[in-house]
Amino acid sequence: MSFAESTARLDEACLRVFGKDVTYLPQAGGQTTIRGVFESTREPEDASPGVYAVLFVRRADLPAAPLRGDEVEIDGTTYKVFEIEADTSGSAVLRMRQV
């Protein structure tokens, strides 16, 4: 098994154990429920609002490649994606700000 395959399996296990269902709202329209690991306060920023949230997802679970400006609804709160950090194992970290 390659390193990328091992990492993908680890990602799937983390999502299964630590993930929660969230609603992904792409700019192109439509919505889908995906599983993601959500952290509401990640790291401080110099500019207001001061803190951003992150969501760890598998790109294959998304209806299309994530884009800046897509939105995610989590526990009744909507967040807008402002940065995407994808890796070679097929996962991504979406950095988001509350709308």
C-alpha positions as CSV (number, residue, x, y, z in Angstrom):
1,M,0.0,0.0,0.0
2,S,1.3,3.4,-1.0
3,F,1.8,6.3,1.4
4,A,-1.1,8.2,-0.3
5,E,-3.4,5.2,0.1
6,S,-2.5,4.8,3.7
7,T,-3.1,8.5,4.3
8,A,-6.5,8.3,2.5
9,R,-7.5,5.4,4.8
10,L,-6.5,7.4,7.9
11,D,-8.5,10.4,6.6
12,E,-11.6,8.2,6.2
13,A,-11.2,6.8,9.7
14,C,-10.8,10.3,11.2
15,L,-14.0,11.5,9.4
16,R,-15.9,8.4,10.6
17,V,-14.9,8.9,14.3
18,F,-14.5,12.6,14.7
19,G,-16.6,14.0,11.8
20,K,-20.1,15.4,11.7
21,D,-22.7,15.9,9.0
22,V,-22.6,19.4,7.4
23,T,-24.3,21.0,4.5
24,Y,-22.1,22.1,1.6
25,L,-23.5,24.9,-0.5
26,P,-21.4,25.4,-3.7
27,Q,-21.6,28.8,-5.5
28,A,-22.9,26.9,-8.6
29,G,-26.0,26.0,-6.7
30,G,-27.5,22.9,-5.1
31,Q,-26.4,21.5,-1.8
32,T,-25.1,18.2,-0.4
33,T,-24.6,16.7,3.0
34,I,-21.0,15.6,3.6
35,R,-19.0,14.5,6.6
36,G,-16.3,16.8,8.0
37,V,-14.2,17.5,11.0
38,F,-15.0,21.0,12.2
39,E,-13.0,23.3,14.5
40,S,-14.8,26.5,15.2
41,T,-11.9,28.6,16.4
42,R,-8.6,27.7,14.8
43,E,-6.0,30.5,14.8
44,P,-6.1,34.2,15.4
45,E,-5.9,36.7,12.5
46,D,-4.7,40.2,12.5
47,A,-7.9,41.5,10.9
48,S,-11.4,41.4,12.2
49,P,-13.3,39.1,13.0
50,G,-10.1,37.8,14.5
51,V,-10.6,34.0,14.3
52,Y,-11.5,31.7,11.5
53,A,-13.0,28.1,11.5
54,V,-11.7,25.1,9.6
55,L,-13.4,22.1,8.1
56,F,-11.5,18.9,7.1
57,V,-13.2,17.0,4.2
58,R,-12.5,14.5,1.6
59,R,-12.7,16.1,-1.9
60,A,-14.4,13.1,-3.3
61,D,-17.4,13.7,-1.0
62,L,-17.9,17.2,-2.5
63,P,-20.1,17.6,-5.6
64,A,-17.3,19.6,-7.3
65,A,-13.9,20.9,-6.5
66,P,-14.2,23.4,-3.6
67,L,-14.0,27.1,-4.5
68,R,-13.5,30.3,-2.5
69,G,-16.9,31.7,-1.8
70,D,-18.6,28.3,-1.4
71,E,-20.6,28.1,1.8
72,V,-21.0,25.5,4.5
73,E,-23.8,25.3,7.0
74,I,-22.9,23.8,10.4
75,D,-25.3,23.5,13.3
76,G,-27.4,26.3,11.9
77,T,-24.5,28.7,11.3
78,T,-23.3,29.5,7.7
79,Y,-19.6,29.9,6.9
80,K,-18.0,31.2,3.7
81,V,-14.8,29.4,2.4
82,F,-11.9,31.9,1.9
83,E,-9.0,29.4,1.5
84,I,-8.6,25.8,0.5
85,E,-5.6,23.7,1.3
86,A,-5.7,20.4,-0.6
87,D,-3.3,17.5,-0.3
88,T,-2.3,14.5,-2.5
89,S,-4.3,12.0,-0.5
90,G,-7.6,13.5,-1.6
91,S,-8.5,15.6,1.4
92,A,-8.8,19.3,2.0
93,V,-8.9,21.8,4.8
94,L,-11.4,24.6,4.2
95,R,-10.7,27.8,6.0
96,M,-13.9,29.7,6.6
97,R,-15.4,32.8,8.2
98,Q,-18.9,33.1,9.7
99,V,-21.3,34.8,7.3
